[in-house]
Amino acid sequence: MIKRANRSRNDRDNNDHGSHDHSGAVSAIETNEFGRPIELCAVEADPDSPTAWMSDGNCRLYPPAAFFPSDGVGVDRARKICKDCPVVSRCLDYALEERIEHGVWGGCSERERRRILKRRRDDAARSGTDTGQLVAIV
């Protein structure tokens, strides 16, 4: 079992390079105010990647767990982060296209995304669009 020594915030802030000490333990890594490693917040995205837009999302500044909450309060917190996000609509489109079932994406919970997909299927059925064409619409 690995034991962690209790360290003060000053110790963590002064030792932000992530190197090993003589005991073989890894020192603290510099994080932002939300506990996300700074190096992950500053990573440049591959501009040719289909998910390059993710590097512009507000979520990059928060731990991933913030977007996979276990209760409604957590969903509300995630929505607040998404509210002013510059890529919120692209994020929601991505989650719908990829049929992502878990977490908050584009400011919508799993349940909300299921409702959107159902509404799109119903609209497509009413307009006579078959499901093969629905995939192209989504």
N, C-alpha and C positions, 0 to 999 in steps of 0.2 A: 504494500500500500504506500502511496506517495503522500508525504505530509508536506503541507505548505506552512511556511513560517508566517506569522502575522507581521505585516509590514505597514508602516505608516504611509500615507499618501505622498509625503515628501520623498521617502525612499523610492517609491515607484516612479515618481516624476523625475528624480535625479538619475535613474537608471533605465533609460528608455531605449537602449540599443539592442535589447533582446539577446545579449550574449550569455555564455555559460560562465558561472563562477567556478572556483576550484573544487567545489563539492559535486559538480556535475549538474546542478539544478539550473533551470532556465530562469533568467531574471525577468522582471516585469516588462511588458511591452507597452509602449505609449499608446494610450487610447483617447478618444474624444470624450466629451461629457456624457455620452450615452453608453460607454463601455466598448465601442467598436474600435478595433485597431486602426490607428491613423493610416497605416500603409494600405489598408483596404479602402479607405475613403478617397485616396488619391490615385488609385490605379487607373491608368488610361485604358479605355476600351478599344478593341480592335474595330476600326471604322467599317470594316467589311463584314462584321458579324451581324446576323439578323437580330441579335439582342443588344446591339451597341447602344440603343436608346436607354437601356437600364442604367448606364453610368451617369445619366442626367437625373435620375430619380431621387427624390428626397429619402427614400428607403436606404440608400447607400450609407447614410449617416447614422443608422440605427442598427441594433443587433437583429438578425433575422427572426429571432423568437418573438419580436414585437409584432410581426405580421402573421404569426401562427398562434393566436391566443386561444386559451381554453374557455373563455367566458365572454359575455357580451360587453363587459367593461373593457376588455382587451381589444375587442373589435372596434369599439368607439375610439380608443386611443390610436389605433392604426388608421382609422378613417381621418382623424385630425391631421395626421402626418401626410396622408394622401391629398387632403383638401387643396393645398396650394402647390401640389407637385406639377412641374411642367410637362410630365409625360403620363399623367394619370389616364388619359383616354387611350393612349397606345398600350399602356399596361393592362387595362381592362380588355381591350381587343385581343391582346396576346393570351390572356388567361382564358378567354372564351374560345379562341381559335384552337388552343392547345388542350382544351378541356381540363384545365387544372382544377382539381377538386378541393384542395386544402388551402387555407390561408386567406388573407385579405390581399386582393390584387385590384388595382385601379379604384380603390376606395370601396370595393364591394366584397361582402362576405361570400362564403360558399353558397349559402342559401340564396342570396341575391343573384349570384351568377346563374344558378340553376333556373331561377324564375325568368331571367333575361333570355336564356336559351329556349325555355319552354315557350315563352311569348313569341320568339322568332319562329319556332317550329309551327306554332298555331297560326301565325300570320302567313307563313309560307303555305300552309295547308289551305287556308281560306282563299289565297290568291291563286291556288292551283300549282304552285311550285313544288316539284318533287324534292325529296331529301338530298339527292345528289347535287341539285342546284343550291340547296341551302348551305352546304359546306362552302361553296364559292361565295355566298353572300356574307357569311360570318367572317 
